[in-house]
Amino acid sequence: MTVTYGVHGTVHAHPGRGDELVALLVDLYHDECPVFLVTRGIDDPDLIYVIEGWTSEEAHTRVAEAKEAEVFLAKFRPLVAGEEITVALPVGGRAKF
Protein backbone atom coordinates (compact mmCIF):
# COMPACT_ATOMS: atom_id res chain seq x y z
CA MET A 1 0.00 0.00 0.00
CA THR A 2 1.42 3.37 -1.01
CA VAL A 3 1.25 6.36 1.31
CA THR A 4 0.92 9.64 -0.60
CA TYR A 5 -0.57 12.08 1.93
CA GLY A 6 0.76 12.87 5.38
CA VAL A 7 -0.66 14.76 8.34
CA HIS A 8 1.39 15.72 11.38
CA GLY A 9 -0.41 16.99 14.45
CA THR A 10 0.82 18.57 17.65
CA VAL A 11 -1.96 18.46 20.20
CA HIS A 12 -1.92 20.16 23.59
CA ALA A 13 -4.27 18.39 26.00
CA HIS A 14 -5.82 20.32 28.84
CA PRO A 15 -3.61 19.93 31.93
CA GLY A 16 -3.83 16.41 33.31
CA ARG A 17 -5.86 15.09 30.34
CA GLY A 18 -2.96 13.69 28.26
CA ASP A 19 -3.60 10.07 29.26
CA GLU A 20 -7.25 10.32 28.19
CA LEU A 21 -6.26 11.87 24.88
CA VAL A 22 -3.65 9.18 24.16
CA ALA A 23 -6.17 6.43 25.00
CA LEU A 24 -8.66 7.96 22.56
CA LEU A 25 -6.11 8.36 19.78
CA VAL A 26 -4.42 4.96 19.92
CA ASP A 27 -7.75 3.24 19.27
CA LEU A 28 -8.16 4.95 15.88
CA TYR A 29 -7.74 2.80 12.80
CA HIS A 30 -8.63 3.03 9.14
CA ASP A 31 -7.50 0.79 6.28
CA GLU A 32 -6.56 3.82 4.18
CA CYS A 33 -4.27 5.19 6.92
CA PRO A 34 -1.60 2.50 7.26
CA VAL A 35 0.74 4.84 9.16
CA PHE A 36 -0.63 6.13 12.45
CA LEU A 37 1.80 6.94 15.26
CA VAL A 38 0.97 8.59 18.57
CA THR A 39 3.80 9.92 20.77
CA ARG A 40 4.01 12.31 23.70
CA GLY A 41 6.43 14.84 25.06
CA ILE A 42 9.08 13.51 27.43
CA ASP A 43 8.83 16.49 29.77
CA ASP A 44 5.14 17.24 29.18
CA PRO A 45 2.70 14.31 29.22
CA ASP A 46 -0.07 16.62 27.97
CA LEU A 47 1.82 17.33 24.72
CA ILE A 48 0.82 14.72 22.12
CA TYR A 49 2.17 14.23 18.60
CA VAL A 50 0.31 12.33 15.87
CA ILE A 51 1.77 11.22 12.52
CA GLU A 52 -0.64 9.94 9.88
CA GLY A 53 0.18 8.43 6.49
CA TRP A 54 -2.81 8.13 4.15
CA THR A 55 -3.17 6.37 0.81
CA SER A 56 -4.47 9.65 -0.67
CA GLU A 57 -5.74 13.09 0.22
CA GLU A 58 -9.17 11.96 -0.96
CA ALA A 59 -9.16 9.05 1.48
CA HIS A 60 -8.29 11.41 4.33
CA THR A 61 -11.05 13.82 3.34
CA ARG A 62 -13.63 11.04 2.98
CA VAL A 63 -12.86 9.67 6.45
CA ALA A 64 -12.74 13.14 8.02
CA GLU A 65 -16.20 13.93 6.62
CA ALA A 66 -17.80 10.65 7.77
CA LYS A 67 -20.32 10.46 10.64
CA GLU A 68 -17.79 8.47 12.70
CA ALA A 69 -15.49 11.50 12.63
CA GLU A 70 -18.19 13.60 14.28
CA VAL A 71 -18.48 11.03 17.09
CA PHE A 72 -14.70 11.02 17.52
CA LEU A 73 -14.49 14.83 17.57
CA ALA A 74 -17.19 15.04 20.24
CA LYS A 75 -14.85 13.05 22.50
CA PHE A 76 -11.63 14.71 21.26
CA ARG A 77 -12.50 18.40 21.55
CA PRO A 78 -13.14 18.54 25.32
CA LEU A 79 -9.67 17.08 25.93
CA VAL A 80 -7.79 19.54 23.71
CA ALA A 81 -6.50 22.99 24.65
CA GLY A 82 -4.97 23.58 21.21
CA GLU A 83 -3.58 21.88 18.14
CA GLU A 84 -1.32 22.56 15.17
CA ILE A 85 -1.72 20.56 11.96
CA THR A 86 0.79 20.28 9.11
CA VAL A 87 0.18 18.50 5.80
CA ALA A 88 3.26 16.83 4.34
CA LEU A 89 4.37 14.67 1.43
CA PRO A 90 5.60 11.27 2.68
CA VAL A 91 8.90 10.23 1.06
CA GLY A 92 9.77 7.00 2.90
CA GLY A 93 10.69 5.42 6.18
CA ARG A 94 9.74 2.42 8.29
CA ALA A 95 8.34 1.48 11.65
CA LYS A 96 8.54 -1.76 13.60
CA PHE A 97 7.02 -2.27 17.01
C-alpha angles and dihedrals in degrees: 000000000000121000112212105158127054133191124190119192132189109196126188110204120207109267111289094008098095094102091053091048093049091049090052094047100046090059093061117108137163129169091229092055103063092164115061119150127173119194135163138214116273094220097031118046090189092062109089129184124200126192118191128186114193131190089233144347088250091057090051092049093047092052093043091054095047123108090246089063090058090053091049093048091051087061096037102050098061090055096050127085093178144335141201120205127196125186114214142177110244112226103175146295139134142241131201124179 
